[in-house]
Amino acid sequence: MSQLQGLIAVMRDARKLLALPANDFTWSSWKDQQAALAEMDEHINTLERGSVPNVSVLFLPTGPIQEVSVSSGWGEEFLRVAERFDREIAKVTQPRV
């Protein structure tokens, strides 16, 4: 579980950004903010139970978080969170040599 803490922290930070007031979800796959936050909460809960859900698509270029970030004015913050995500997901998904 401790190896998942970094990934959980990244997911929580992404959730905080998605929870900002006045976010624009028009171009994302989410219907609205409530749907986005519910999905993030589900993924965070899965991680807290010790499993790694398939969340990489959320952080891809033109993925739903980036779409919200660009249309809502926090694209630079998204890039920083996405870089952290890439590092943390690699720690828990890449085989150790």
PyMOL commands that set and color helices and strands:
alter all, ss='L'
color gray80, all
select helices_A, chain A and resi 2-18+33-48+56-59+64-72+75-93
alter helices_A, ss='H'
color red, helices_A
deselect
rebuild
show_as cartoon
